[in-house]
Amino acid sequence: MTTHSVTGRTKIDVIIPAIDKDLATLPHVIDGIRKYVKHPIGHIFIISPDSPRIKSLCLRKKCKFVHENSVLPITKKHIHYRNHKWDRSGWLFQQLLKLSADKISTQRYFLVMDADTVLIRPHTFLENGKTVFYTRSRSHQAYFNVHTKLLGQKTFAARSFVNHYMLFDSRKLRHLKQEIEARSGIAWYKTILRKIDKTYKFSFSEFETYGNFVRARYPGTSVIRRNLNKEIRTDIRTLTPAMRSTLSVKFRSLSFHVRRTYY
């Protein structure tokens, strides 16, 4: 395989978990991917509950709809990650869906994208045969704690892999899940559900887990960049092309979060 066969010329699929509350941003997310992802794109898959509105959007945007209950042997109702103040069951279920996307993608490489984050600059995710990870400076110790429980790993990257999008290599992702299962003796998703601290609101990150696994098990196969993301607390429809252009000088992507902060 030549170097050029695993660079910007490599075809990738895109996976976007979404729910109805994402419908304001989702069309812009899709448009941003098609404009700024500098790889040929195979299919864009939207993983969602049975939503007529999201199905309609998939038809308009030429995306493929995937019912979220068809991906894993479990559904959201099997996850009990809540207390009297918060419910993170859906948040955790989405992470398990992302880690199952190798079952959906038709390509070896696939980009997982948050449904509320819009790219505003060109992105390449494979360069000289290496995966490009867009990273941030802060993380949660709980993410590393559960990683150690899952994989035995005790040293981690200086920067956090938690971001709004990440490229996965299906082969490395399968290796990750196989290693979790080999250590625990049960299915990888059941292991995660057992190992997380359910008393803590932010106890697991699929991106932190995969990124640090790749760093440890496949040294020298990744490139680390700053994510340069900007959180926007306004309606995306108020953002003019001129405003986007100005923001793109400093930032790579914009996130329109319903929640106050991103974890």
Secondary structure as the mmCIF struct_conf table of DSSP 4:
data_model
#
loop_
_struct_conf.conf_type_id
_struct_conf.id
_struct_conf.beg_label_comp_id
_struct_conf.beg_label_asym_id
_struct_conf.beg_label_seq_id
_struct_conf.end_label_comp_id
_struct_conf.end_label_asym_id
_struct_conf.end_label_seq_id
HELX_RH_3T_P HELX_RH_3T_P1 THR A 3 VAL A 6
BEND BEND1 THR A 7 THR A 7
TURN_TY1_P TURN_TY1_P1 GLY A 8 ARG A 9
BEND BEND2 THR A 10 THR A 10
STRN STRN1 ILE A 12 PRO A 17
HELX_RH_3T_P HELX_RH_3T_P2 ASP A 20 ASP A 22
TURN_TY1_P TURN_TY1_P2 LEU A 23 THR A 25
HELX_RH_AL_P HELX_RH_AL_P1 LEU A 26 TYR A 36
STRN STRN2 VAL A 37 VAL A 37
BEND BEND3 HIS A 39 HIS A 39
STRN STRN3 ILE A 41 SER A 48
BEND BEND4 PRO A 49 ASP A 50
HELX_RH_AL_P HELX_RH_AL_P2 PRO A 52 LYS A 61
TURN_TY1_P TURN_TY1_P3 LYS A 62 LYS A 62
STRN STRN4 LYS A 64 HIS A 67
HELX_RH_3T_P HELX_RH_3T_P3 GLU A 68 SER A 70
TURN_TY1_P TURN_TY1_P4 VAL A 71 VAL A 71
BEND BEND5 LEU A 72 ILE A 74
HELX_RH_3T_P HELX_RH_3T_P4 LYS A 76 HIS A 78
STRN STRN5 ARG A 82 ARG A 82
BEND BEND6 HIS A 84 LYS A 85
STRN STRN6 ASP A 87 ASP A 87
HELX_RH_AL_P HELX_RH_AL_P3 SER A 89 LYS A 98
TURN_TY1_P TURN_TY1_P5 LEU A 99 SER A 100
HELX_RH_3T_P HELX_RH_3T_P5 ALA A 101 LYS A 103
TURN_TY1_P TURN_TY1_P6 ILE A 104 ILE A 104
BEND BEND7 THR A 106 ARG A 108
STRN STRN7 TYR A 109 MET A 113
TURN_TY1_P TURN_TY1_P7 ALA A 115 ASP A 116
STRN STRN8 THR A 117 LEU A 119
BEND BEND8 ARG A 121 ARG A 121
STRN STRN9 HIS A 123 HIS A 123
BEND BEND9 PHE A 125 PHE A 125
STRN STRN10 LEU A 126 GLU A 127
TURN_TY1_P TURN_TY1_P8 ASN A 128 GLY A 129
STRN STRN11 LYS A 130 THR A 135
STRN STRN12 ARG A 136 ARG A 136
BEND BEND10 SER A 137 SER A 137
HELX_RH_AL_P HELX_RH_AL_P4 GLN A 141 LEU A 151
BEND BEND11 ALA A 158 ARG A 159
STRN STRN13 SER A 160 SER A 160
BEND BEND12 HIS A 164 HIS A 164
STRN STRN14 TYR A 165 ASP A 169
HELX_RH_AL_P HELX_RH_AL_P5 SER A 170 SER A 184
BEND BEND13 GLY A 185 ILE A 186
HELX_RH_AL_P HELX_RH_AL_P6 TRP A 188 LYS A 195
BEND BEND14 ILE A 196 ILE A 196
TURN_TY1_P TURN_TY1_P9 LYS A 198 THR A 199
BEND BEND15 TYR A 200 LYS A 201
HELX_RH_AL_P HELX_RH_AL_P7 GLU A 206 ARG A 217
BEND BEND16 TYR A 218 TYR A 218
TURN_TY1_P TURN_TY1_P10 PRO A 219 GLY A 220
BEND BEND17 THR A 221 THR A 221
STRN STRN15 SER A 222 ARG A 226
STRN STRN16 ASN A 229 GLU A 231
BEND BEND18 THR A 234 THR A 234
HELX_RH_3T_P HELX_RH_3T_P6 ILE A 236 THR A 238
HELX_RH_AL_P HELX_RH_AL_P8 PRO A 241 LEU A 247
TURN_TY1_P TURN_TY1_P11 SER A 248 LYS A 250
BEND BEND19 ARG A 252 ARG A 252
STRN STRN17 SER A 253 SER A 255
BEND BEND20 VAL A 258 THR A 261
#
